[in-house]
Amino acid sequence: MPHTIINPASLHNPIGFGYSHIARASGELVFVAGQYASDGQGQVVSEDFTEQVERSFANLGNALDAVGLDFSHVVQLRTHIVDHDLSKLEVLGKVIHGIWGDLPPTQTLTGVAALALPGMLFEVDAVAVT
């Protein structure tokens, strides 16, 4: 399957971390790597869970925008929460509802002990369709 790898300038350069932000396959499917609350250098910007979720989805929006898409194109999310509990699920639900309303995409949530970098509490990746 032919594909194109894309690392938009609006997100940090991920190559040193061993991944790329976006893979566009067959012109119709777009795979967005895990986005977290990163700044332009890939550093975690906040220790607050809510702020991390909000920033992660903002970064996901930037990745989608880089390939001419928006949140309405997303068909699947995979979310990862460090030390998951119901209060964190509530935060995630509010952010997702704020973006997609009553028709969110499919989602698999995984509770994890840790993520790739110290301080990361949340990560989201996505599949979108053009």
C-alpha positions in Angstrom: 0.0 0.0 0.0 1.6 3.3 -1.1 1.9 5.9 1.7 3.3 9.2 2.5 5.0 10.2 5.8 4.3 13.7 7.0 5.8 15.7 9.9 4.2 19.1 10.0 6.1 22.1 11.1 3.2 23.0 13.5 4.3 20.0 15.7 7.6 19.1 17.2 10.1 17.1 15.2 9.5 13.5 16.2 12.3 11.8 14.4 14.6 11.8 17.4 11.9 10.1 19.4 11.7 7.3 16.8 8.4 8.0 15.0 6.6 10.3 12.5 3.3 12.2 13.2 1.2 11.2 10.2 1.0 8.4 7.6 -1.4 8.9 4.7 -2.3 5.6 3.0 -3.9 5.2 -0.4 -5.0 8.8 -0.4 -8.0 7.9 1.8 -6.7 6.7 5.2 -4.7 9.0 7.5 -3.0 7.6 10.6 -2.0 10.1 13.2 0.6 9.0 15.8 0.1 9.4 19.5 -0.2 13.1 20.3 0.5 14.4 23.8 0.8 17.7 25.5 4.0 18.6 23.8 5.5 22.0 22.9 7.5 22.7 19.8 10.5 20.8 21.2 8.5 17.7 22.2 8.6 18.5 25.9 5.5 18.0 28.1 4.0 21.4 28.8 1.9 20.8 32.0 1.6 18.5 34.9 -2.2 19.0 35.0 -4.2 16.1 33.5 -7.0 18.3 32.1 -4.4 20.6 30.4 -2.6 17.6 29.0 -5.8 16.2 27.4 -6.8 19.6 26.0 -3.3 20.2 24.5 -3.1 16.6 23.1 -6.3 17.1 21.2 -5.1 20.6 20.0 -2.0 18.8 18.7 -4.2 16.2 17.0 -6.1 19.0 15.4 -2.8 20.5 14.2 -1.8 17.2 12.7 -5.1 16.8 10.9 -4.9 20.4 9.6 -1.5 19.7 8.1 -3.1 17.2 5.7 -6.2 19.3 5.0 -8.5 17.5 7.5 -10.3 18.3 10.7 -11.9 16.4 13.6 -14.9 15.5 11.5 -12.7 13.1 9.4 -11.7 11.0 12.5 -13.2 7.6 12.6 -11.2 6.0 15.4 -9.3 7.2 18.5 -7.0 5.3 20.8 -6.5 7.0 24.1 -4.0 6.1 26.8 -4.3 7.3 30.4 -1.7 6.9 33.1 -3.3 5.7 36.4 -6.8 5.7 34.8 -9.7 6.4 37.1 -13.3 7.6 36.7 -12.4 11.3 37.3 -9.9 11.2 34.3 -12.6 9.5 32.2 -14.9 12.3 33.0 -12.3 14.9 31.8 -11.7 12.9 28.6 -15.5 12.6 28.0 -16.0 16.4 28.4 -13.2 17.2 25.9 -14.4 14.7 23.4 -18.0 15.9 23.7 -16.7 19.5 23.2 -15.2 18.4 19.9 -17.6 15.8 18.5 -20.9 16.5 20.4 -23.2 13.5 20.6 -21.4 11.6 17.7 -17.9 10.9 18.7 -15.7 8.5 16.7 -15.0 4.9 17.9 -12.5 4.8 20.8 -10.4 2.4 22.7 -9.2 3.6 26.0 -6.2 1.9 27.7 -5.1 2.5 31.3 -1.3 2.4 31.5 1.4 2.6 34.2 3.5 5.0 32.2 3.9 6.6 28.7 7.0 7.4 26.6 8.3 10.5 28.4 8.4 11.5 32.1 5.4 13.6 33.0 3.2 12.3 30.2 -0.3 11.5 31.6 -2.3 11.2 28.4 -1.8 10.3 24.7 -4.2 10.0 21.8 -3.8 8.6 18.3 -6.3 8.6 15.5 -7.4 7.2 12.2 -9.1 9.6 9.8 -10.7 9.1 6.4 -10.6 11.7 3.6 
